[in-house]
Each structure stands twice: as C-alpha cells, then as structure tokens.
Amino acid sequence: MKSTTISTIDEYIAGFPPDIQEILEQVRATVKKSAPKAEETISYGMPAFKQNGHLVYFAAFKNHIGFYPIPSGMEQFKAELAGYKTGKGSVQFPLDEPMPLTLIGKIVKFRVKENEKKSAAKKKK
C-alpha cells in the first residue's frame, strides 16, 4: 500500500492486487447491502462506514482481512467468531478461506440497529 493519503474506498482498494481487490469489494458490497443508508468514508487510513456514528471498518493485510465492528459487535457474535483470531474490537478473516459474508452482514445489521438506538436515546434527552 502506498503511503499517499487516500480519501475514498475506491482509492484504498485500487492499491491492492486484483485477488485482494475482489475480496475487499465483496466485503464492501456486503456492508452496503446490510446498511444501504451508511456513508462510505476513510477513517484511520482504512475503509469505514458511518450511520448515526461509526458502524464498521475493514482493511487488508498480508494474510487476512481485518474487520472492526467495534467491541459491541464482537461481543454479540462471540460464538460465530470463535473460529477466528479476534481482539477487543477486531476480527481477522484469513485470506486463504472464504470470507464469511453472511456473518459480516449480520454484524453490520446489528451495528445499524445499535447506532439507531443510541441516536434515538440522544434525541430524547
């Protein structure tokens, strides 16, 4: 990945080999399908989606796709994520295995609902 500043997800994805670009586009399409109103952005140098706050981030690495659904998204799907290397707010999906797009979609939908609840709660105050 070049060290130039990237400002769009298209630019980010274009910096990778075709096979990785394909996987990144699959993840991106899954997030868009699961959160059609979400806004695409670059945050912390990686693709991110926002809707009533940050939903998820994702990024490509040498051997995996990093997916960052924020800790609550990790907690909610602990059982489904058990087979993957995880951190407090991140999961690594190995590049040599099929991307768990259905699971990614479920996590994104959960995060949309979670952000909507938080946003509604703030508006009531």
C-alpha positions as CSV (number, residue, x, y, z in Angstrom):
1,M,0.0,0.0,0.0
2,K,1.4,3.4,-1.0
3,S,1.9,6.0,1.7
4,T,-0.1,8.6,-0.2
5,T,-3.2,9.9,1.5
6,I,-6.3,8.1,0.4
7,S,-9.6,9.7,0.5
8,T,-12.0,7.1,-0.9
9,I,-12.6,3.4,-0.6
10,D,-12.1,3.1,-4.3
11,E,-8.6,4.5,-3.9
12,Y,-7.9,2.2,-1.0
13,I,-9.0,-0.9,-2.9
14,A,-7.1,0.1,-6.0
15,G,-3.8,-0.1,-4.0
16,F,-4.0,-3.9,-3.7
17,P,-3.5,-6.9,-6.2
18,P,-6.6,-8.0,-8.1
19,D,-7.3,-11.0,-6.0
20,I,-7.4,-8.9,-2.8
21,Q,-9.4,-6.2,-4.6
22,E,-12.0,-8.8,-5.3
23,I,-12.3,-9.8,-1.6
24,L,-12.4,-6.1,-0.5
25,E,-15.2,-5.4,-3.0
26,Q,-17.1,-8.4,-1.6
27,V,-16.8,-7.1,1.9
28,R,-17.7,-3.6,0.8
29,A,-20.8,-4.8,-1.1
30,T,-21.9,-6.9,1.9
31,V,-21.7,-3.9,4.2
32,K,-23.5,-1.7,1.7
33,K,-26.3,-4.3,1.2
34,S,-26.6,-4.6,5.0
35,A,-26.6,-0.9,5.7
36,P,-27.8,0.8,2.5
37,K,-28.0,4.3,4.1
38,A,-24.5,4.1,5.5
39,E,-22.0,6.6,4.3
40,E,-18.6,5.4,3.0
41,T,-15.5,7.1,4.4
42,I,-11.9,6.6,5.2
43,S,-11.0,6.7,8.9
44,Y,-7.7,5.7,10.5
45,G,-6.5,5.1,6.9
46,M,-9.0,2.3,6.2
47,P,-12.4,1.9,4.7
48,A,-15.2,2.7,7.1
49,F,-19.0,3.1,7.1
50,K,-20.9,5.6,9.2
51,Q,-24.6,5.8,10.0
52,N,-25.5,7.5,13.3
53,G,-21.9,7.1,14.1
54,H,-19.3,4.6,13.0
55,L,-20.6,1.2,12.1
56,V,-17.6,-0.9,10.9
57,Y,-14.1,-0.6,9.5
58,F,-12.2,-3.1,7.4
59,A,-8.7,-3.4,6.0
60,A,-6.5,-5.8,4.0
61,F,-3.3,-7.2,5.4
62,K,-0.8,-9.7,4.2
63,N,-2.7,-12.8,5.3
64,H,-6.1,-11.6,6.4
65,I,-8.9,-9.0,6.1
66,G,-9.2,-7.1,9.4
67,F,-12.9,-6.4,10.3
68,Y,-13.6,-3.9,13.0
69,P,-17.2,-3.9,14.2
70,I,-16.4,-2.0,17.5
71,P,-16.4,-4.1,20.7
72,S,-20.2,-4.4,21.0
73,G,-20.4,-6.1,17.5
74,M,-17.7,-8.6,18.7
75,E,-19.5,-9.4,21.9
76,Q,-22.9,-10.0,20.2
77,F,-21.4,-12.5,17.8
78,K,-18.8,-14.2,20.0
79,A,-19.9,-17.7,19.2
80,E,-19.9,-17.2,15.4
81,L,-16.4,-15.5,15.6
82,A,-14.9,-18.2,17.9
83,G,-13.0,-19.8,15.0
84,Y,-11.2,-16.6,14.1
85,K,-8.4,-14.6,15.7
86,T,-10.1,-11.8,17.5
87,G,-9.2,-8.7,19.6
88,K,-11.3,-6.4,21.7
89,G,-13.0,-4.8,18.7
90,S,-11.5,-6.7,15.8
91,V,-11.5,-10.0,13.9
92,Q,-9.1,-11.4,11.3
93,F,-10.6,-13.3,8.4
94,P,-7.8,-15.3,6.7
95,L,-7.3,-14.7,3.0
96,D,-7.0,-18.4,2.3
97,E,-10.5,-19.1,3.5
98,P,-13.9,-17.9,2.0
99,M,-15.0,-14.6,3.5
100,P,-17.9,-15.1,6.0
101,L,-20.0,-12.6,4.1
102,T,-23.3,-13.8,5.8
103,L,-21.8,-13.2,9.2
104,I,-20.4,-9.8,8.2
105,G,-23.9,-8.9,7.0
106,K,-25.4,-9.9,10.3
107,I,-22.8,-7.9,12.3
108,V,-23.4,-4.8,10.2
109,K,-27.2,-5.1,10.6
110,F,-26.7,-5.4,14.4
111,R,-24.4,-2.3,14.4
112,V,-27.0,-0.3,12.4
113,K,-29.7,-1.1,15.0
114,E,-27.4,-0.4,17.9
115,N,-26.4,3.0,16.4
116,E,-30.1,3.8,15.8
117,K,-31.0,3.1,19.4
118,K,-28.1,5.3,20.6
119,S,-29.2,8.1,18.3
120,A,-32.8,7.8,19.4
121,A,-31.8,7.9,23.0
122,K,-29.7,11.0,22.5
123,K,-32.6,12.8,20.7
124,K,-34.9,12.1,23.7
125,K,-32.6,13.9,26.1
